[in-house]
């Protein structure tokens, strides 16, 4: 029978303590396991999409010494919140980042009441930002790589005025909002929607913007900084309400189709 020295006993005791501590920690998931766990609620989830959100500093999973990502239950809940804000509220990543900073990272859906449909969160609160963009610009090459869009599709979007871009030194750049537009259109393109089909979206957006401008034009042109600030906040409120209303009308019409 081997006799343990005092040092060996201490090392063994320390190893057992570490193992016990690890056993108490919530189980972490690999990026593949996260995809599988969220696939039922978000069928279009993919490893590349999760990595993209990580590149945008929206997720910061722990890394193993070998470089593998490990997601805690908190990371998974944060990702679920991000995906819900994209799907249900159509928020751009810049606004999602602000929402997370404001404390929405760990929100969870309330438990459903038996016999009653789950209640969706109200999405018409002020969540649309019309302030200045971050100023970040992305080259066409970067946009194509990140959104997986086809260069021809982006050309059609420019032709129909959906995006404009900015030419600098012979290179075309797009801001964050236009990059998100291209990403959304790339998803539509998977179902055969082309640039020419998007004129209806552009016309609808122009009409809505003109309507909101007419409502708040005097206040928006005010030289009083406080009044102008209030007008911008009101504009964001109206835009959020209009977006949610349009979403509800679309759902109503789609339900008629599938009956």
C-alpha positions in Angstrom: 0.0 0.0 0.0 1.4 3.3 -1.1 1.9 6.0 1.6 0.9 9.5 0.6 3.1 12.3 1.6 1.6 15.5 3.1 2.2 17.3 -0.2 0.5 14.7 -2.3 -2.5 14.7 0.1 -2.8 18.4 -0.2 -2.6 18.3 -4.0 -5.3 15.5 -4.1 -7.5 17.6 -1.8 -7.0 20.6 -4.0 -7.9 18.6 -7.2 -11.0 17.2 -5.5 -12.1 20.8 -4.5 -11.6 22.0 -8.0 -13.7 19.1 -9.4 -16.4 19.8 -6.9 -16.5 23.4 -7.8 -16.8 22.6 -11.5 -19.6 20.2 -10.8 -21.5 23.0 -9.1 -21.2 25.3 -12.1 -23.9 25.5 -14.7 -23.1 23.2 -17.7 -21.5 25.1 -20.6 -22.4 24.3 -24.2 -20.4 24.2 -27.4 -21.5 26.4 -30.2 -22.9 23.4 -32.1 -25.0 22.4 -29.0 -26.3 26.0 -28.7 -27.5 25.8 -32.3 -29.3 22.5 -31.7 -30.9 23.9 -28.5 -32.3 27.0 -30.2 -33.1 25.4 -33.6 -36.8 24.7 -32.7 -37.5 28.3 -31.8 -35.2 29.8 -34.4 -35.0 27.5 -37.5 -32.6 29.8 -39.3 -30.0 29.8 -36.5 -26.5 28.8 -37.6 -23.0 28.6 -36.3 -21.9 31.4 -38.7 -24.8 33.6 -37.4 -23.7 33.1 -33.8 -20.1 33.9 -34.7 -21.2 37.1 -36.5 -23.1 38.2 -33.4 -19.9 37.5 -31.4 -17.9 39.6 -33.9 -20.3 42.4 -33.3 -19.5 42.3 -29.6 -23.0 41.1 -28.7 -21.8 37.8 -27.3 -18.6 37.0 -25.3 -18.5 33.2 -24.7 -15.7 31.8 -22.6 -12.8 30.2 -24.6 -11.0 27.0 -23.7 -7.2 26.9 -23.9 -7.7 25.2 -27.3 -9.8 28.1 -28.5 -13.2 26.4 -28.4 -16.2 28.5 -27.5 -18.2 27.5 -24.4 -21.6 29.1 -23.7 -23.1 29.3 -20.2 -26.8 29.3 -19.6 -26.6 33.1 -19.3 -24.9 33.3 -22.7 -27.6 31.2 -24.3 -30.4 33.3 -22.7 -28.7 36.5 -24.0 -28.5 35.0 -27.5 -32.2 34.0 -27.3 -33.0 37.6 -26.3 -31.0 39.0 -29.3 -32.7 36.6 -31.7 -36.1 37.5 -30.4 -35.5 41.2 -30.8 -34.4 40.6 -34.4 -37.3 38.4 -35.2 -40.2 40.0 -33.3 -39.2 43.6 -33.2 -37.0 44.0 -36.3 -34.4 45.9 -34.3 -31.0 46.6 -36.0 -27.9 45.4 -34.1 -27.1 48.9 -32.9 -30.4 49.2 -31.1 -30.2 45.7 -29.8 -26.8 46.6 -28.3 -28.5 49.6 -26.6 -31.3 47.4 -25.3 -28.9 44.9 -23.9 -26.9 47.6 -22.2 -30.2 48.8 -20.7 -30.8 45.4 -19.0 -32.6 43.2 -21.4 -29.8 40.6 -21.6 -31.3 38.2 -19.1 -35.0 38.6 -19.8 -37.0 35.4 -20.0 -40.5 34.7 -21.1 -43.1 34.5 -18.4 -44.3 30.9 -17.8 -47.4 30.2 -19.9 -50.8 30.0 -18.3 -52.6 26.7 -19.0 -55.2 27.1 -21.7 -54.1 30.6 -22.6 -51.8 31.5 -25.6 -48.4 32.8 -24.5 -48.4 36.6 -24.5 -45.9 38.3 -26.8 -44.0 41.3 -25.3 -45.3 44.6 -26.5 -43.0 45.9 -29.2 -44.3 49.3 -29.7 -42.4 51.0 -27.0 -39.7 53.5 -28.1 -37.1 51.2 -29.6 -36.5 52.8 -33.0 -33.5 55.2 -33.0 -33.3 57.9 -35.6 -30.2 59.5 -34.1 -26.9 59.7 -35.8 -25.4 56.4 -36.8 -22.1 55.2 -35.3 -20.2 56.4 -38.4 -18.8 53.0 -39.1 -18.5 52.2 -42.8 -18.2 48.8 -44.4 -16.7 48.1 -47.8 -18.7 46.2 -50.4 -16.4 43.2 -49.9 -16.9 43.2 -46.2 -20.7 43.5 -46.6 -20.8 40.6 -49.0 -18.7 38.4 -46.7 -20.7 39.2 -43.6 -24.2 39.0 -45.2 -23.5 36.3 -47.7 -25.4 38.5 -50.2 -24.7 38.3 -54.0 -22.9 41.2 -55.5 -25.6 41.3 -58.3 -28.3 41.6 -55.7 -26.5 44.6 -54.0 -26.3 46.2 -57.5 -30.0 45.8 -57.9 -30.6 47.4 -54.5 -28.6 50.4 -55.6 -30.4 50.6 -58.9 -33.8 50.7 -57.2 -32.7 53.1 -54.5 -33.0 50.7 -51.6 -29.4 51.4 -50.6 -27.0 54.0 -51.9 -23.6 53.5 -50.4 -20.8 56.1 -50.5 -17.9 56.1 -52.9 -14.5 56.9 -51.4 -11.3 56.5 -53.3 -13.0 54.3 -55.9 -14.3 51.9 -53.2 -18.0 51.8 -52.3 -18.9 51.8 -48.6 -22.1 51.2 -46.7 -23.2 52.3 -43.3 -24.5 50.0 -40.6 -28.2 50.5 -41.5 -27.6 49.7 -45.1 -25.6 46.7 -44.2 -28.5 45.4 -42.2 -30.8 46.1 -45.1 -28.6 44.1 -47.4 -28.6 41.2 -44.9 -32.4 41.2 -44.7 -32.7 41.3 -48.5 -30.2 38.5 -48.8 -32.5 36.4 -46.6 -35.5 37.3 -48.8 -33.5 36.4 -51.9 -33.4 32.8 -50.7 -37.1 32.7 -51.4 -36.8 34.3 -54.9 -37.4 37.9 -53.9 -35.3 40.1 -56.2 -34.3 43.8 -56.1 -37.2 44.8 -58.3 -39.7 43.3 -55.9 -38.4 45.6 -53.1 -39.8 48.7 -54.7 -43.0 48.1 -52.8 -41.1 48.1 -49.5 -39.3 51.3 -50.4 -42.5 53.0 -51.5 -44.2 52.0 -48.3 -41.3 53.3 -46.2 -41.2 56.6 -48.1 -45.0 57.1 -47.5 -44.7 56.3 -43.8 -41.7 58.6 -43.4 -43.5 61.5 -45.2 -46.6 61.0 -43.0 -44.6 61.1 -39.7 -42.7 64.1 -41.1 -45.9 66.0 -41.7 -47.1 65.3 -38.2 -44.0 66.6 -36.5 -42.5 68.9 -39.1 -43.0 72.2 -37.1 -41.3 70.8 -34.0 -38.5 69.1 -35.9 -37.7 72.5 -37.5 -37.7 74.3 -34.2 -34.6 76.2 -33.2 -35.3 75.4 -29.6 -33.0 72.4 -28.7 -35.4 71.1 -26.0 -38.4 71.2 -28.3 -36.4 69.5 -31.1 -35.2 66.8 -28.7 -38.8 66.1 -27.7 -39.9 66.0 -31.4 -37.1 63.4 -32.1 -38.3 61.3 -29.2 -41.9 61.6 -30.4 -40.7 60.6 -33.9 -39.1 57.5 -32.5 -42.3 56.6 -30.6 -44.4 57.0 -33.7 -42.0 55.0 -35.8 -42.1 52.2 -33.3 -45.9 52.2 -33.1 -46.2 52.3 -36.9 -43.7 49.4 -37.3 -45.7 47.3 -34.9 -49.0 48.2 -36.5 -47.7 47.2 -39.9 -46.4 43.9 -38.4 -49.9 43.2 -37.0 -51.6 44.0 -40.2 -49.2 41.7 -42.1 -49.9 38.9 -39.6 -53.6 39.3 -40.0 -53.4 39.1 -43.8 -51.1 36.1 -43.7 -53.5 34.3 -41.5 -56.1 34.7 -44.1 -53.8 33.1 -46.7 -53.2 29.9 -44.7 -56.8 29.3 -43.7 
